[in-house]
């Protein structure tokens, strides 16, 4: 069984489709048992396709469709905890790290001036914090072989890239931010791995999460593959840590089980390079990694932190308490009155008749 969950964005949905087309190329799709079933070879809606030319292929080009599950961002804490958990914005707004931001803005200021001149933008509205969208455009132009106003590989392009990475470095520089954004995903990941072995998902072979560079960067920072200070210092000098993940990046969790001891292992791979999640060999005991996740990464009260219930003050509590007390007393008095009346009726029926 192959399952997929994607964020509700066109680019991640298309990435998922492209990913599976690489795994299941044209020609690997389902086949009909006989040509007499040709009427079942296309979906039940109007398509201008000569089904006779399909042979035994159930779909044109023997395409293998894979279902993709998705939900709105505001309802997707697994892949978009930033949107689904209001606590993330509340906390981040109170920890702006203005000193670092201002320092980097001063260093990259001349480059931002050039960007404003090239695109005819208001310089006062351009800063390190909002260059991510421009970076996406430049990368899209590069991959599409379009003529860009800031060509790939030029010093200005490199500095825009640095500004983009600096912006990302502020997203996960605090461990609480990492916990808020990683808790739902890691709980889901653990559930699926455990379910593979406890019989809940016995046939699951592959599960794909299709998301964004922010999700991958979250993993890299959380698992100490890169860190925010390294991203920040790339502005000053070259650094060895991975930067913001590029398009088509992939983070793999591979699960193994020893056929003799039945012990489970987990391996993490980012863009074809293996990384250890246990501080030693890359093949880590799964239970150890799971314990680490539960101890340091997962917030047991994540739901309460993200959606705290309003606390009632004393002025609103006491009226409710008094109402409850009066209701109980009233019920008690009513029950007493009914009991007394019952006893009176009972005594009147059993009282002996006296004759004068």
VENBEL-V836739 format. One record per residue. N is the residue number from 0. SS is DSSP state (A for helix, B for strand, O for the rest). BURIAL is b if it has 24 or more other C-alpha atoms within 12 Angstrom, else e. Layout:
BEGIN
n->{N N}
ss->{SS SS}
burial->{BURIAL BURIAL}
END
This chain:
BEGIN
n->{0 1 2 3 4 5 6 7 8 9 10 11 12 13 14 15 16 17 18 19 20 21 22 23 24 25 26 27 28 29 30 31 32 33 34 35 36 37 38 39 40 41 42 43 44 45 46 47 48 49 50 51 52 53 54 55 56 57 58 59 60 61 62 63 64 65 66 67 68 69 70 71 72 73 74 75 76 77 78 79 80 81 82 83 84 85 86 87 88 89 90 91 92 93 94 95 96 97 98 99 100 101 102 103 104 105 106 107 108 109 110 111 112 113 114 115 116 117 118 119 120 121 122 123 124 125 126 127 128 129 130 131 132 133 134 135 136 137 138 139 140 141 142 143 144 145 146 147 148 149 150 151 152 153 154 155 156 157 158 159 160 161 162 163 164 165 166 167 168 169 170 171 172 173 174 175 176 177 178 179 180 181 182 183 184 185 186 187 188 189 190 191 192 193 194 195 196 197 198 199 200 201 202 203 204 205 206 207 208 209 210 211 212 213 214 215 216 217 218 219 220 221 222 223 224 225 226 227 228 229 230 231 232 233 234 235 236 237 238 239 240 241 242 243 244 245 246 247 248 249 250 251 252 253 254 255 256 257 258 259 260 261 262 263 264 265 266 267 268 269 270 271 272 273 274 275 276 277 278 279 280 281 282 283 284 285 286 287 288 289 290 291 292 293 294 295 296 297 298 299 300 301 302 303 304 305 306 307 308 309 310 311 312 313 314 315 316 317 318 319 320 321 322 323 324 325 326 327 328 329 330 331 332 333 334 335 336 337 338 339 340 341 342 343 344 345 346 347 348 349 350 351 352 353 354 355}
ss->{O B B B B B O O O A A A A A A A A A A A A A A O O O O O O O B O O O A A A A A A O O O O O O O O O O A A A A O O B O O A A A O O O O O O B B O O A A A O O O O O A A A A O A A A A A A A A O O O O A A A A A A A A A A A A A A A A A A A A A A O O O A A A O O A A A O A A A A A A A A A A A A O O O O O O O O O O O A A A A A A A A A A A A A A A O O O O O A A A A A A A A A A A A A A A A A A A A A A A A O O O O O O O B B B B B O O A A A A A A A A A A O O O O O A A A A A A O O O O O O O O O O O O O O O O O B B B B B B B O O O O O O B B B B B B B O O B B B O O O O O O O O B B A A A A A A A A A A A A O O O O A A A A A O O O O O O O A A A A A A A A A A A A A A A A A A A A A A A A A A A A A A A A A A A A A O O O O O O}
burial->{e e e b b b b b e e e b b e b b b e b b e e e e e e e e e b b e e e e e e b e e b b e e e e e e e e b e e b b b b b b b b b b b b b e b b b e e e e e b b b b b b b e b b b b b e e e b e e e e e e e b b e e b b e b b b e b b b e b e e e e e e e e e e b b b b e b b e b b e e b b e e e e e e e e e e b e b e e e b b e b b b b b b b b b b b b b b b b b b b b b b b b b b b b b e b b e b b b e e e e e e e e e e e b b b b b b b b b b b b b b b b b b b b b b b b b b b b b b e e e e e e b b b b b e e b b b b b b b e e e e e e e e b b b b b b b e e e e b b b b e e e e b b b b e e b b e e b e e e b b b e e b e e b b e e e e e e e e e e e e e e e e e e e e e e e e e e e e e e e e e e e e e e e e e e e e e e e e e e}
END
